[in-house]
């Protein structure tokens, strides 16, 4: 009875690991099933690391610790899958009383575990071999699954990092256009002047495509959401929120701006934001006590943009429309920011913060200092 239980447990463990691998790597859509070992692994490990990071008072150290999570969690998950397969086939060998020539260990399960490990990773040492028909069949089956598993993992990592690289390239381009961190006011005011509106529409069009690519890649591979940008003041969530802020202002009414492109970008960007909040199971946050744009700040924003040549539609109706538009995405952005421990950008640039492309760890030479761009200049 115990032998059959070991065999059934091994088969179930193998099926579970292979199905989890299929859903995580191969299946190109969001998995709605609640009971998933991979989901529990990420939920438990992320909450544990978040608790550890919260004990650090230095923000830079907290962000540095959280930045390790994405790559390390991926490697640990792949290792757990491999251990699960090795253990599963070892249980089958043990339950079926597989005999081995050249047995190295006094324990029958120890020999089965060693045989399973060398077979799955296709080592082919030959120091221990199966001598029964069932043992040979299980060994050949495991070798085939192990070869396919390793090939799948090797092919998975480049695809994952290519998606991450595509995401980060567009975020880096936003640095000179919207500041660090990006804000709606800076994105608008830096596109003032001749041909600025046309360039801004091109930016919104690029971010429409970027949002669609983000939704496709991050729904298929949610682990990418844990991968952080190179700079602490940049993130995929902060950049996406800043673009939604600009679209909300444009949809409220900006003289000379094409509202159509803003609506198209807003639609796909909000779609990505809402779907990702569902993937991580976070509920929308009430914005009553966490207002990102107060009436006083909106008045300052209007005045500053008016000086730069952008006239925003005024009046109670316009303000109400902006408020309604913000309720469509800000609760989800706040929820994801709380869960992932990412900062959302303000609407207005806070102080004279240099863009990332203007900063350096080295002291500028006299020649460079003379031609340096002022932190307050914009394009």
Wavefront OBJ file of the C-alpha trace (Angstrom):
o trace
v 0.000 0.000 0.000
v 2.798 2.405 0.906
v 4.598 1.633 -2.385
v 1.524 2.520 -4.421
v 1.031 5.716 -2.425
v 4.648 6.691 -3.207
v 4.077 5.984 -6.906
v 0.847 8.000 -7.043
v 2.458 10.856 -5.101
v 5.382 10.893 -7.558
v 3.076 10.948 -10.598
v 0.958 13.750 -9.118
v 4.058 15.786 -8.249
v 5.421 15.445 -11.789
v 2.095 16.398 -13.371
v 1.754 19.406 -11.066
v 5.262 20.682 -11.845
v 4.861 20.190 -15.601
v 1.465 21.917 -15.592
v 2.842 24.834 -13.558
v 5.749 25.108 -16.017
v 3.355 25.056 -18.963
v 1.126 27.771 -17.512
v 4.054 29.974 -16.504
v 6.267 29.668 -19.588
v 4.287 28.341 -22.538
v 0.693 29.528 -22.077
v 0.446 33.048 -23.619
v -2.456 34.328 -21.524
v -3.430 35.174 -17.970
v -4.220 32.163 -15.765
v -7.366 32.765 -13.714
v -7.156 29.565 -11.659
v -6.675 30.526 -8.013
v -4.896 27.412 -6.756
v -1.422 27.629 -8.256
v 1.819 26.724 -6.536
v 3.633 29.423 -8.516
v 1.138 32.051 -7.352
v 1.591 31.015 -3.706
v 5.365 30.978 -4.105
v 5.444 34.558 -5.379
v 2.876 35.778 -2.897
v 4.683 34.317 0.122
v 8.229 35.187 -0.958
v 7.334 38.756 -2.023
v 5.462 39.531 1.185
v 8.385 38.128 3.203
v 10.922 40.262 1.349
v 8.690 43.332 1.641
v 8.584 42.851 5.393
v 12.373 42.555 5.497
v 12.797 45.680 3.352
v 10.419 47.629 5.589
v 12.842 47.174 8.483
v 15.455 49.256 6.653
v 15.178 52.983 7.290
v 17.290 53.994 4.289
v 15.099 54.245 1.159
v 17.999 53.541 -1.195
v 18.827 50.324 0.651
v 15.157 49.297 0.623
v 14.921 49.802 -3.125
v 18.210 47.978 -3.689
v 16.967 44.981 -1.705
v 13.643 44.873 -3.547
v 15.429 45.148 -6.907
v 17.061 41.746 -6.318
v 13.725 39.997 -5.945
v 12.705 39.665 -9.601
v 15.803 37.837 -10.932
v 16.396 35.796 -7.763
v 12.775 34.663 -7.443
v 12.869 33.458 -11.044
v 15.997 31.365 -10.447
v 14.597 29.946 -7.197
v 11.320 29.026 -8.918
v 13.152 27.174 -11.706
v 15.233 25.344 -9.096
v 12.088 24.318 -7.174
v 10.541 22.944 -10.355
v 13.675 20.883 -11.024
v 13.729 19.560 -7.450
v 10.047 18.655 -7.761
v 10.684 16.621 -10.913
v 13.688 14.831 -9.391
v 11.697 13.983 -6.272
v 8.674 12.862 -8.294
v 10.615 10.375 -10.409
v 12.518 9.173 -7.325
v 9.182 8.367 -5.669
v 8.104 6.366 -8.735
v 11.372 4.392 -8.712
v 10.938 3.792 -5.000
v 7.293 2.780 -5.278
v 7.939 0.387 -8.180
v 10.963 -1.222 -6.466
v 13.311 -0.353 -9.309
v 16.563 -2.300 -9.026
v 19.890 -0.577 -9.807
v 23.223 -2.082 -10.722
v 26.136 -0.366 -8.987
v 23.971 0.962 -6.158
v 25.995 3.496 -4.222
v 23.890 4.130 -1.131
v 22.462 1.736 1.498
v 19.063 3.443 1.285
v 16.747 2.340 -1.528
v 15.207 5.810 -1.739
v 18.666 7.404 -1.706
v 19.681 5.392 -4.788
v 16.387 6.261 -6.491
v 16.932 9.970 -5.754
v 20.515 9.896 -7.074
v 19.411 8.016 -10.192
v 16.600 10.510 -10.779
v 18.894 13.527 -10.386
v 21.550 12.285 -12.811
v 18.857 11.331 -15.329
v 16.852 14.584 -15.251
v 19.933 16.725 -15.785
v 21.125 14.293 -18.508
v 24.512 13.763 -16.832
v 24.829 10.190 -18.092
v 27.469 9.180 -15.505
v 26.712 5.461 -15.855
v 27.824 4.626 -12.298
v 24.298 3.463 -11.444
v 21.849 1.996 -13.983
v 18.353 0.479 -13.770
v 18.119 -3.293 -14.109
v 14.328 -3.744 -14.318
v 12.021 -3.045 -17.270
v 9.951 -0.521 -15.325
v 13.084 1.194 -14.041
v 14.451 1.555 -17.583
v 11.125 2.914 -18.845
v 10.937 5.518 -16.070
v 14.587 6.495 -16.694
v 14.044 7.038 -20.432
v 10.854 9.001 -19.725
v 12.639 11.202 -17.199
v 15.575 11.813 -19.541
v 13.191 13.001 -22.252
v 11.278 15.265 -19.866
v 14.526 16.578 -18.392
v 15.920 17.430 -21.817
v 12.712 19.254 -22.763
v 12.540 21.016 -19.381
v 16.096 22.327 -19.623
v 15.582 23.449 -23.225
v 12.379 25.245 -22.242
v 14.110 27.048 -19.368
v 17.080 28.054 -21.528
v 14.720 29.448 -24.164
v 12.541 31.156 -21.544
v 15.187 33.423 -20.030
v 16.167 35.281 -23.249
v 12.492 35.942 -24.074
v 11.944 37.291 -20.585
v 14.913 39.635 -20.699
v 14.068 40.818 -24.209
v 10.635 41.878 -22.947
v 12.271 43.637 -20.004
v 14.713 45.422 -22.315
v 11.936 46.626 -24.637
v 10.059 47.998 -21.647
v 13.051 49.858 -20.251
v 14.149 51.472 -23.529
v 10.935 53.495 -23.801
v 11.059 54.384 -20.107
v 14.617 55.697 -20.513
v 13.547 57.836 -23.473
v 10.958 59.495 -21.256
v 13.666 60.873 -18.959
v 14.608 63.851 -21.164
v 10.997 64.430 -22.192
v 9.268 64.348 -18.797
v 11.940 64.578 -16.107
v 13.066 62.224 -13.351
v 10.635 61.101 -12.106
v 8.354 61.866 -15.073
v 5.491 64.259 -14.398
v 2.539 65.362 -16.495
v 3.464 69.036 -16.212
v 7.049 68.483 -17.379
v 5.975 66.340 -20.309
v 3.666 69.100 -21.516
v 5.911 72.094 -20.870
v 8.951 70.454 -22.484
v 6.932 70.119 -25.673
v 6.011 73.778 -25.865
v 7.039 75.801 -28.870
v 7.182 75.073 -32.614
v 6.520 71.444 -33.552
v 6.233 70.553 -29.862
v 2.616 69.418 -30.081
v 3.391 67.155 -33.041
v 6.288 65.633 -31.107
v 4.040 65.128 -28.067
v 1.470 63.300 -30.176
v 4.247 61.024 -31.404
v 5.163 60.328 -27.768
v 1.564 59.388 -26.947
v 1.441 57.156 -30.018
v 4.652 55.394 -28.941
v 3.228 54.876 -25.473
v 0.052 53.441 -26.940
v 2.170 50.707 -28.518
v 4.301 50.410 -25.366
v 1.213 49.889 -23.202
v -0.067 47.158 -25.519
v 3.330 45.448 -25.408
v 3.419 45.812 -21.610
v 0.001 44.201 -21.268
v 0.899 41.318 -23.580
v 4.275 40.569 -21.974
v 3.412 41.175 -18.304
v 0.153 39.215 -18.411
v 2.041 36.260 -19.890
v 5.043 36.722 -17.579
v 3.908 38.546 -14.401
v 7.373 38.146 -12.871
v 8.470 41.043 -15.114
v 6.475 43.438 -12.935
v 8.948 42.750 -10.116
v 11.939 43.680 -12.296
v 12.930 47.264 -11.466
v 14.409 49.977 -13.652
v 18.054 51.026 -13.588
v 17.342 54.265 -11.700
v 15.458 54.565 -8.415
v 13.290 57.426 -9.721
v 12.122 55.446 -12.752
v 9.659 52.582 -12.938
v 7.243 51.100 -15.423
v 4.317 51.935 -13.133
v 5.409 55.531 -12.527
v 5.965 56.174 -16.227
v 2.633 54.606 -17.163
v 0.853 56.744 -14.560
v 2.518 59.932 -15.836
v 1.342 59.158 -19.371
v -2.189 58.548 -18.098
v -2.021 61.901 -16.290
v -1.130 63.671 -19.535
v -3.906 61.862 -21.384
v -6.386 62.880 -18.659
v -5.400 66.547 -19.019
v -5.654 66.356 -22.805
v -9.059 64.689 -22.619
v -10.186 67.459 -20.279
v -9.200 69.906 -22.982
v -5.860 71.398 -24.029
v -5.945 74.071 -26.707
v -4.232 72.876 -29.878
v -3.914 69.217 -28.755
v -5.474 66.245 -30.524
v -7.836 64.602 -28.064
v -8.281 61.490 -30.217
v -4.719 60.202 -29.762
v -4.903 60.918 -26.031
v -8.111 58.853 -25.759
v -6.562 55.935 -27.650
v -3.431 55.944 -25.478
v -5.507 56.318 -22.327
v -7.705 53.343 -23.252
v -4.898 50.830 -23.758
v -2.817 52.186 -20.842
v -5.736 51.883 -18.436
v -6.500 48.424 -19.809
v -2.954 47.302 -18.983
v -3.128 48.844 -15.509
v -6.446 47.213 -14.604
v -5.500 43.795 -15.961
v -2.206 43.781 -14.056
v -3.977 44.707 -10.833
v -6.208 41.664 -11.372
v -3.182 39.431 -11.985
v -1.717 40.379 -8.602
v -5.092 40.291 -6.887
v -4.948 43.853 -5.545
v -8.145 45.815 -4.980
v -8.513 49.459 -6.112
v -7.542 51.968 -3.442
v -9.915 54.747 -2.402
v -8.439 58.080 -3.455
v -10.310 60.202 -0.895
v -7.376 60.417 1.496
v -4.641 60.071 -1.143
v -5.404 62.828 -3.604
v -2.476 63.186 -6.008
v -3.766 66.496 -7.406
v -5.455 68.966 -5.070
v -7.506 71.920 -6.395
v -4.661 74.251 -5.404
v -2.118 72.154 -7.315
v -4.430 72.066 -10.329
v -4.570 75.863 -10.285
v -0.763 76.029 -10.182
v -0.590 73.511 -13.001
v -2.964 75.573 -15.163
v -1.012 78.759 -14.567
v 2.373 77.205 -15.260
v 1.208 75.518 -18.458
v -0.464 78.749 -19.584
v 2.899 80.499 -19.321
v 4.430 77.787 -21.492
v 1.728 78.086 -24.142
v -0.695 75.303 -23.183
v -4.169 76.545 -22.305
v -6.248 74.061 -20.321
v -10.028 74.178 -20.457
v -11.287 75.865 -17.291
v -14.525 75.731 -15.370
v -16.448 73.381 -13.099
v -17.360 71.064 -15.980
v -13.722 70.639 -17.024
v -12.607 69.989 -13.452
v -15.346 67.402 -12.976
v -14.369 65.646 -16.201
v -10.744 65.486 -15.060
v -11.809 64.107 -11.690
v -13.962 61.423 -13.305
v -11.155 60.447 -15.677
v -8.697 60.138 -12.804
v -11.016 57.766 -10.937
v -10.737 55.368 -13.876
v -7.040 54.653 -13.316
v -5.632 56.187 -10.118
v -7.208 53.619 -7.709
v -5.514 50.791 -9.643
v -2.196 52.640 -9.890
v -2.215 53.274 -6.144
v -3.038 49.625 -5.436
v -0.162 48.355 -7.594
v 2.189 50.957 -6.116
v 1.371 49.741 -2.593
v 1.780 46.090 -3.539
v 5.017 46.469 -5.537
v 6.440 49.204 -3.288
v 6.859 51.637 -6.171
v 6.412 55.406 -5.979
v 3.861 57.147 -8.166
v 5.051 60.416 -9.712
v 3.558 63.765 -8.694
v 1.647 65.845 -11.229
v 4.027 68.778 -10.766
v 7.823 68.597 -10.628
v 8.988 68.947 -7.044
v 11.961 71.330 -6.721
v 15.021 71.598 -8.944
v 15.614 67.880 -9.444
v 18.076 67.101 -12.223
v 17.141 64.632 -14.912
v 19.092 61.388 -14.857
v 20.878 62.243 -18.095
v 22.258 65.426 -16.475
v 23.744 63.712 -13.420
v 27.150 62.095 -13.060
v 29.327 60.751 -10.268
v 32.297 62.723 -11.614
v 33.001 66.388 -11.166
v 32.443 68.197 -14.499
v 35.396 69.881 -16.121
v 35.442 73.650 -16.593
v 34.703 73.334 -20.308
v 31.681 71.130 -19.668
v 30.462 73.359 -16.852
v 30.344 76.341 -19.183
v 28.104 74.537 -21.652
v 26.031 72.637 -19.111
v 22.262 72.854 -19.438
v 20.501 74.474 -16.530
v 18.308 72.058 -14.528
v 15.345 74.355 -15.118
v 15.703 74.436 -18.891
v 13.280 72.446 -20.992
v 12.957 71.725 -24.640
l 1 2 3 4 5 6 7 8 9 10 11 12 13 14 15 16 17 18 19 20 21 22 23 24 25 26 27 28 29 30 31 32 33 34 35 36 37 38 39 40 41 42 43 44 45 46 47 48 49 50 51 52 53 54 55 56 57 58 59 60 61 62 63 64 65 66 67 68 69 70 71 72 73 74 75 76 77 78 79 80 81 82 83 84 85 86 87 88 89 90 91 92 93 94 95 96 97 98 99 100 101 102 103 104 105 106 107 108 109 110 111 112 113 114 115 116 117 118 119 120 121 122 123 124 125 126 127 128 129 130 131 132 133 134 135 136 137 138 139 140 141 142 143 144 145 146 147 148 149 150 151 152 153 154 155 156 157 158 159 160 161 162 163 164 165 166 167 168 169 170 171 172 173 174 175 176 177 178 179 180 181 182 183 184 185 186 187 188 189 190 191 192 193 194 195 196 197 198 199 200 201 202 203 204 205 206 207 208 209 210 211 212 213 214 215 216 217 218 219 220 221 222 223 224 225 226 227 228 229 230 231 232 233 234 235 236 237 238 239 240 241 242 243 244 245 246 247 248 249 250 251 252 253 254 255 256 257 258 259 260 261 262 263 264 265 266 267 268 269 270 271 272 273 274 275 276 277 278 279 280 281 282 283 284 285 286 287 288 289 290 291 292 293 294 295 296 297 298 299 300 301 302 303 304 305 306 307 308 309 310 311 312 313 314 315 316 317 318 319 320 321 322 323 324 325 326 327 328 329 330 331 332 333 334 335 336 337 338 339 340 341 342 343 344 345 346 347 348 349 350 351 352 353 354 355 356 357 358 359 360 361 362 363 364 365 366 367 368 369 370 371 372 373 374 375 376 377 378 379
